[in-house]
Amino acid sequence: MTSPFLPYLLLSGLIGFHCDITTVRKVSVKAGSSISIPCLYEPSYRNKVKYLCRGYRWSSCSYVVKTDTRDNTGKFSISDDPKQEIFTVTINDCTYKTGETWYWCAVEINRGLDVKQHFKLSVTEDLPSVHVDQQEITAFEGGSVTVLCHYKYQKKMGWCKLGSTCVTKQTRSIHGTTVTINKTVPYVFNVTMSGLSTENSGWYWCDNGDFQMPVHLTVNIVTSSTAETADTTTKGLHFTNIQANGESLQDENKGFTEMIILITTFILLLLLVAAAFLGWRMLKRKSKPQAPNMTVDSQTESDPEVLYAKIQHKKGLAGQRKNQRTEDTVTYSAFVMKDHVQQATEPADGDVIYSTVQKQK
């Protein structure tokens, strides 16, 4: 007997069944790392409880985290965004094990069967099959953003938006945004989205035909106060070159500039120390005491070892002549710094006395 619903079943087979939940098929992550998986659901499930279930078979899978309960172990977390109609599950500190683990994104239906969709998680000890530098990226309206998709095995490359289309050719558009796929270095393909709008916010993933890696993009509105920040941030998200040492040319220039500043500062400090030392020496020389009332006779130029000191007395000698002036008598003493003793000579004038003193060794 032919079923009356057979035509409808055949039509459904032609156009495809409508999926209540949409998510990735298979993801790979390195042991010890974390990964977030988006699960898109129908608008009628906005107020329903969402959860993650683990197990190969749906009939025997076990709850690991739910939106109405909290995971005290910290191994799993879940968040729901009813506006975007997406709930996100995060698996922390993934543990290596052989084979793949099956998980199910599910929505709890009261008085009915829960809706679900499964994905497979592969935890590796080395590099994952497909991975990105970061799962969360930010851009600004009107700007562009570039994502580096690393892959382990050469297969078909693609960039997909959750619940929408996939781009597998070099250039195509998603919701009015131009998407360009380029392969610049081995095992990496670049995905650039230009002319961004706020409608482009959402979940995407890198696809190599077997594994996927989800990436969440947030496009912010540019205002007058954030225009300059938007330009700087957008440029910073462009990866134009992958250097072997992982350093950009800007970092090298910055290091060179810092080295020049340090050398210049060191030289200035040396000059300041030298100037301070010379000033101290000059002040020290000026502060030395000078011999009072010392005059050098011009006749001593031929003998630098003889000095004449002028000494004034309050009273003259007792045998001073009456017809001489009343000013004080002057006595000259000659100190000869020589090894032999010179004979003292007394001049005819009794008012002047010369004496010679020998330096003692």
Summary of the structure (lengths in Angstrom):
residues: 361
radius of gyration: 48.8
end to end distance: 146.0
largest distance: 174.6
contacts: 892
relative contact order: 0.10
helix: 20%
strand: 35%
